[in-house]
């Protein structure tokens, strides 16, 4: 009698569990790299040792490369008097032609949101197992985030903006709670894809809400 065991039942169970997990409703993303919108304590934990630059509107901004220097995260504060109250953040993919001088967070390979979204291609244990066993390299889009994964997490977007190869999913919440704001405020999240692959995430407290709540 052969001792060989077919790995397919185990793999199928793993894939089912993974698919079920990402199909659940997720809370709106409110952070990148553990820095939360409207939460001074979380921002200070990362940003206290770094100096901000002047943004286009004069407010302080912090920029960082990841470990591989293939993506950049930007945090914008409410004012110079309140430089750890982050009201806007984004992470976007860059190429080696992007040469702006930013700090680098070498311990972070991928800037993630609380829902687990990230830019780029990251091979997973499930992907390695399935690729070896049955030739499916990226079950459920776990290795690279695609449109379907964002839709499974957050549902259909409130807006979809199409521009050639690019598409942006936009989600709104007019009354979201933020730790260090006096009341609820309007929230906006954008997930931008190129050829179906996630290339940019933008999360923000809408500017009017910021002024009203400070």
C-alpha positions as CSV (number, residue, x, y, z in Angstrom):
1,X,0.0,0.0,0.0
2,X,1.3,3.4,-1.0
3,X,2.0,5.9,1.8
4,X,1.5,8.8,-0.6
5,X,-1.3,11.2,0.5
6,X,-3.1,13.4,-2.0
7,X,-2.5,17.0,-0.9
8,X,-5.6,18.3,-2.7
9,X,-8.1,17.9,0.2
10,X,-5.9,19.8,2.6
11,X,-5.1,22.5,-0.1
12,X,-8.8,22.8,-0.9
13,X,-9.7,23.4,2.7
14,X,-7.0,26.0,3.0
15,X,-8.2,27.8,-0.1
16,X,-11.8,27.7,1.1
17,X,-10.8,29.1,4.5
18,X,-8.8,31.9,2.8
19,X,-11.6,32.8,0.3
20,X,-14.2,32.9,3.1
21,X,-11.9,35.1,5.2
22,X,-11.5,37.8,2.7
23,X,-15.2,37.8,1.8
24,X,-16.3,39.2,5.1
25,X,-17.1,42.8,5.6
26,X,-14.2,44.9,6.7
27,X,-14.1,48.2,8.6
28,X,-13.0,51.1,6.4
29,X,-9.2,51.4,6.2
30,X,-8.1,54.2,8.5
31,X,-4.3,53.7,8.6
32,X,-1.1,52.9,6.7
33,X,1.9,51.4,8.4
34,X,0.0,51.6,11.8
35,X,-0.3,55.4,11.6
36,X,-4.0,56.2,12.0
37,X,-6.0,59.1,10.6
38,X,-6.8,61.5,13.5
39,X,-4.8,59.6,16.1
40,X,-1.8,61.6,17.4
41,X,-0.4,58.8,19.5
42,X,-0.1,56.4,16.6
43,X,1.5,59.1,14.4
44,X,4.0,60.1,17.0
45,X,5.2,56.5,17.5
46,X,6.5,56.5,13.9
47,X,7.1,60.1,13.0
48,X,8.6,61.7,16.2
49,X,12.2,61.1,15.0
50,X,11.7,62.6,11.5
51,X,11.3,66.1,10.3
52,X,8.4,67.0,8.0
53,X,8.6,69.1,4.8
54,X,6.2,71.8,3.5
55,X,3.4,70.4,1.4
56,X,1.8,72.3,-1.5
57,X,-0.7,73.9,0.8
58,X,2.0,74.7,3.5
59,X,1.0,72.0,5.9
60,X,3.6,69.5,7.1
61,X,4.2,66.3,5.2
62,X,6.3,63.2,5.9
63,X,7.6,61.0,3.1
64,X,9.2,57.5,3.4
65,X,10.5,54.8,1.1
66,X,9.9,51.2,2.0
67,X,12.7,48.6,2.2
68,X,12.8,48.0,-1.5
69,X,12.4,51.7,-2.5
70,X,9.6,50.7,-4.9
71,X,6.8,52.5,-3.0
72,X,6.5,55.7,-1.0
73,X,4.2,56.6,1.8
74,X,3.1,60.2,2.5
75,X,1.5,61.5,5.7
76,X,0.0,65.0,5.9
77,X,-0.7,66.7,9.2
78,X,-3.4,69.2,10.1
79,X,-1.0,72.0,10.8
80,X,2.5,72.9,12.0
81,X,1.0,73.4,15.5
82,X,-0.5,69.9,15.4
83,X,2.0,68.0,13.3
84,X,1.1,64.6,14.6
85,X,-2.6,64.8,13.8
86,X,-2.5,63.1,10.4
87,X,-5.5,64.0,8.2
88,X,-4.2,62.6,4.8
89,X,-2.1,59.6,3.9
90,X,-1.3,57.7,0.8
91,X,1.1,55.0,-0.5
92,X,2.0,54.8,-4.2
93,X,4.3,52.7,-6.4
94,X,7.4,54.2,-7.8
95,X,10.1,53.1,-10.3
96,X,13.9,53.7,-10.2
97,X,13.3,56.9,-12.1
98,X,11.7,58.4,-9.0
99,X,14.6,60.0,-7.2
100,X,13.1,62.4,-4.6
101,X,15.0,62.5,-1.3
102,X,12.9,60.8,1.3
103,X,13.6,58.9,4.5
104,X,13.6,55.1,4.2
105,X,12.0,52.6,6.6
106,X,14.2,49.6,5.8
107,X,12.3,47.4,8.3
108,X,9.1,47.7,6.3
109,X,8.8,45.7,3.0
110,X,5.2,46.6,2.3
111,X,3.1,49.5,3.7
112,X,-0.1,47.8,4.7
113,X,-3.6,49.0,5.7
114,X,-5.5,47.4,8.6
115,X,-7.5,45.3,6.1
116,X,-4.2,43.8,4.8
117,X,-4.1,45.7,1.5
118,X,-0.6,46.5,0.1
119,X,1.1,47.4,-3.2
120,X,3.3,45.0,-5.2
121,X,3.8,41.3,-5.4
122,X,4.4,39.3,-2.3
123,X,4.6,35.5,-2.5
124,X,2.5,33.8,0.2
125,X,2.7,30.4,1.8
126,X,-0.7,29.6,0.3
127,X,0.6,30.7,-3.1
128,X,3.7,28.5,-2.8
129,X,1.7,25.5,-1.7
130,X,-0.9,25.8,-4.4
131,X,1.6,26.5,-7.1
132,X,3.5,23.3,-6.2
133,X,0.4,21.2,-5.9
134,X,-2.0,22.2,-8.6
135,X,-0.4,25.1,-10.5
136,X,-2.5,28.0,-9.2
137,X,0.1,30.7,-8.4
138,X,-2.1,33.3,-6.7
139,X,-5.4,32.0,-5.2
140,X,-7.8,34.8,-4.2
141,X,-5.4,37.5,-5.2
142,X,-3.4,37.2,-2.0
143,X,0.0,37.8,-3.5
144,X,-1.1,40.9,-5.4
145,X,-4.1,43.0,-4.6
146,X,-6.6,43.3,-7.5
147,X,-10.0,44.9,-7.8
148,X,-11.9,41.8,-6.7
149,X,-10.2,41.7,-3.4
150,X,-11.1,45.3,-2.6
151,X,-14.7,44.7,-3.6
152,X,-14.9,41.6,-1.4
153,X,-13.6,43.6,1.6
154,X,-15.6,46.8,1.2
155,X,-18.4,46.1,-1.3
156,X,-19.1,48.0,-4.5
157,X,-17.4,51.5,-4.5
158,X,-19.4,54.7,-4.1
159,X,-17.6,56.0,-7.3
160,X,-15.5,54.4,-10.0
161,X,-13.2,56.7,-12.0
162,X,-11.9,55.3,-15.3
163,X,-8.9,56.8,-17.1
164,X,-7.4,54.5,-19.8
165,X,-5.5,51.7,-18.1
166,X,-6.3,53.2,-14.7
167,X,-9.4,52.7,-12.5
168,X,-10.0,54.2,-9.1
169,X,-12.5,52.9,-6.5
170,X,-13.7,55.6,-4.2
171,X,-15.4,55.0,-0.9
172,X,-17.1,57.7,1.3
173,X,-18.3,57.9,4.9
174,X,-19.8,61.2,5.9
175,X,-19.7,60.5,9.6
176,X,-16.7,58.5,10.6
177,X,-15.2,58.6,14.1
178,X,-11.5,59.5,14.6
179,X,-9.8,59.2,18.0
180,X,-8.6,62.8,18.4
181,X,-11.3,64.8,16.6
182,X,-14.1,66.3,18.6
183,X,-16.9,64.7,16.6
184,X,-17.4,62.6,13.5
185,X,-16.0,63.7,10.2
186,X,-16.2,62.9,6.5
187,X,-13.9,60.2,5.3
188,X,-12.7,59.3,1.7
189,X,-10.7,56.3,0.6
190,X,-9.3,55.8,-3.0
191,X,-7.8,52.6,-4.4
192,X,-6.2,53.1,-7.7
193,X,-5.4,50.2,-10.1
194,X,-3.4,50.0,-13.3
195,X,-4.2,47.1,-15.5
196,X,-6.2,45.7,-12.5
197,X,-3.4,45.8,-10.0
198,X,-3.3,48.1,-7.0
199,X,-0.8,50.9,-7.4
200,X,-2.0,53.6,-5.0
201,X,-4.0,53.9,-1.8
202,X,-5.2,57.3,-0.5
203,X,-7.0,57.7,2.9
204,X,-8.1,61.1,4.2
205,X,-10.4,63.1,6.5
206,X,-12.0,65.6,4.1
207,X,-10.6,69.1,4.6
208,X,-13.9,70.8,5.5
209,X,-14.4,68.3,8.3
210,X,-10.9,68.9,9.6
211,X,-11.4,72.6,9.9
212,X,-14.8,72.2,11.6
213,X,-13.5,69.7,14.1
214,X,-10.2,71.3,15.2
